[in-house]
Amino acid sequence: MGKSFRLRAADVEPVYRLVEECRELWADADAWQRHLVRGACRLTGTAVGQYNEQCITPDLQSTQILDETFEGEWRDETARACMIRMYRNHANRATFFPRCMRLAGRAIGGLEATALRRDLRPDDEWYRSFVFNEYRLPGHFDDAIISFGYNRPRGVVVMLATNHDVSDPAPTPRGAAVLALLMRQIAPLVGTSLATRAQHGAHSLSPRLRQTLDRLLAGDSEKQAAQKLNLHPTTVHDYVGELFRRFGVDSRGELMAYFISRRPRAMRDGQPTTAPQSRRARRLPAPRPGA
């Protein structure tokens, strides 16, 4: 990387700040992923970004998308629809983006895996390609920066990409270096410090359950939570029981410990773990007066 593209403190500090902001949102997969993508767009001066987690076969011929988030400032709904349609029409990205899969293979091998679009596909080929003319051009998107990282404990490839609107400045090696640094920090945290949608978290809760959880984590009793949420104590008591069931815990202390520890725990078969049937999570006793 040339000297003019080496990252300065002004480039590095916002990256680490963004990572810490994501860690603060760790229990809500929806929230930290959206925040990550929006932050990546801001750092690289782009309109729209994309995050996903995927399992790729060793031969790089097939991939399964486990989770995916699109976020940013779309020019209009047509632009958004074009991009979403591209990915929905080509669920196996390995056959549609073979060069991206080769880049992902570098990440699996522990190598740097961040590239500008033109590093993967030269302009003369790109502007004649099906992907550009069928999807990117109608959606007003041109260039991109793509970065892959490997989450070794889970065997999952993490991808972060910024997609440039035709009115955005062209992506630069400095932008690629910023995204590469961000990926190096984020990829190891996914599923270990940052909850995925397949793990216990706040992302799957209804608004009322989320509000009840927030009150419990703030130290309120069920009665205090009921007063602040303007709900009947019995209703809050039922919500607490549902929270115990969803998080697979037997007590409020265990629920608090899960969020204090900040170590996401997977759900069984993609479903919330049910706590042992003989314990409190099965059926909470009726709330006592003043509880």
Protein Blocks (a to p, Z undefined) as FASTA:
>chain_A
ZZklpccfklmmmmmmmmmmmmmmmmmmklmmmmmmmmmmmmnopabdcdddddddfklp
accdfbdcdedjdfblmlmmmmmmmmmmmmblmlmmmmlmmmmmmmmnopacdddfklmo
cfklmmmpmklmmmmmmnopabdcddddddfknopacdddddddfkbccddfklmmmmmm
mmmmmmmmgoklmccfkbccfklpcfklmmmmmmmmnopafklmmmmnopafklmmmmmm
mmmmmnopabfklmmmmmmnopacddeehiacdddfkbmklpccdddehZZ
